[in-house]
Amino acid sequence: MQTATYSNRLSRILIYFACVGLAACAAHSSSRASDASMPLAAEQTSKAGSRLSAQRLARLDRVFQQYVDDGRIAGGVGLVLKDGTTVYHRAFGWSDKEAGRRMTTDTIFRIASQTKAFTSVAVLSLLEEGKLSLSTPVSEFIPEFSQSQVALETDGATQIVAAKRPITIRDLLTHTSGYSYGTEARIASHYQAKGLGPAAGHGWYTADKDEPVCETMARLGTLPAVAQPGEAYVYGYNTDILGCVVERASGLSLDEFFRARIIEPLGLEDTRFFLPKGERDRLATVYGSGADGRAVRAPEGAKGQGHYVEGPRRNFSGGAGLLSTARDYATFLEMIRNDGALGDKRILAPRTVALMRTNQVGELHSQNGLGFGLGFQTVERYGANGMDAPGAYGWGGAYGSSYRVDPKSGLTMVLMIQLMPNSTDFREKFSTMVYQALE
């Protein structure tokens, strides 16, 4: 995007598609939502010479619609950028099937662990300002972690021992601090007593807590981890801890920091922790895969619809709290793909972004060609994650959303659905349908 900002280019493309595609839009199945952006009108050629075939990309429409028609998902939004240009942005099915509310491309979704990339960017921006380093002990910001302990299990017996060394910012960014979500049998009761683990929805959920996130993380610091720092990849509260670090290092609440340093500079219109009550109908309903594989409406509460409209609005989860749209999240990803800048707005330095996109954990995350950088999964060999090329990266969220960025192909892919638990293979098929259209 050397001659225009992403948002300006996106607007022109959507207007063009809307003008030339009205007839095609009217012919779509009635179960699809109206969409301001029409299907790909022509093959898109990248700067490297590769292109996406409009005919082959249309296969994605059929697969998406089939999952809706079969009842395996209620609906969703797919967005694909090729070298910064929108080549696919479609909505299918229902935002709220029972209420008869159709999915639209500007529907808002709970993105859960896709929040982690935002928090990682925030931490690294503070690193660039000299307010912390990768080797800084987290206890400098949260003193309760100064006496970290580890619950080890040997021959069926649990022993609580002292951590061998302090937990660092690097450990937290790479999920090698040893902290899980506190649901393992040997520590679950300890976490339950502190309002974490089994007491926090599926472990990661804090939107219903009427306290600042640093209070929650201070209690976590008194609880044992499940592995020694740096010795294992353990997915858990790491990025929530970093959210508190951002607050303590910057003097701003996490939502204020995000807004001032990421959301407003990038022009993200619909990314936030909690939704204004007047916009509740823009929030997609959560469903879950039933025993027969069909989507069933999830209950209210922490394990279902959540407290993103009616909640206390005090606990900003750096690991799982944000709401966003496909367009907003793709804009954020384009900043990372473009080495930390979007248009004339620079968020991170190119060298810093290179740290994010490079495997930092060896084979701790996987011995099958997948690594983990400073915030998301990395692909080390072709075939390790579908058709991702080496150098690709991405992650997903507990509600079913996912993203992949493939710099070699110039592709940015965002899938937004709300399905928890999710027994479908739709996330994998979504990226496959995009890659098979690449010529």
Secondary structure as UniProt FT lines:
FT   HELIX           6..20
FT   HELIX           22..26
FT   TURN            30..31
FT   STRAND          44..45
FT   TURN            47..48
FT   STRAND          51..52
FT   HELIX           54..69
FT   TURN            70..71
FT   STRAND          75..82
FT   TURN            83..84
FT   STRAND          85..96
FT   TURN            97..100
FT   STRAND          101..102
FT   TURN            105..106
FT   STRAND          108..110
FT   HELIX           112..114
FT   HELIX           115..128
FT   TURN            129..130
FT   TURN            134..135
FT   HELIX           138..140
FT   HELIX           143..147
FT   STRAND          149..154
FT   TURN            155..156
FT   STRAND          157..162
FT   HELIX           169..173
FT   TURN            174..175
FT   TURN            185..187
FT   HELIX           188..193
FT   TURN            194..195
FT   HELIX           197..199
FT   TURN            201..204
FT   TURN            207..208
FT   HELIX           213..220
FT   TURN            221..222
FT   TURN            229..231
FT   HELIX           238..250
FT   HELIX           254..258
FT   HELIX           259..263
FT   HELIX           264..266
FT   HELIX           277..282
FT   STRAND          287..289
FT   TURN            291..292
FT   STRAND          295..297
FT   TURN            302..305
FT   TURN            308..310
FT   TURN            318..320
FT   STRAND          323..324
FT   HELIX           326..337
FT   TURN            338..340
FT   STRAND          341..342
FT   TURN            343..344
FT   STRAND          345..346
FT   HELIX           350..356
FT   TURN            362..363
FT   STRAND          370..372
FT   STRAND          377..379
FT   TURN            382..383
FT   TURN            386..387
FT   TURN            390..391
FT   STRAND          393..396
FT   TURN            398..399
FT   STRAND          402..406
FT   TURN            407..410
FT   STRAND          411..416
FT   HELIX           426..435
FT   TURN            436..437
//
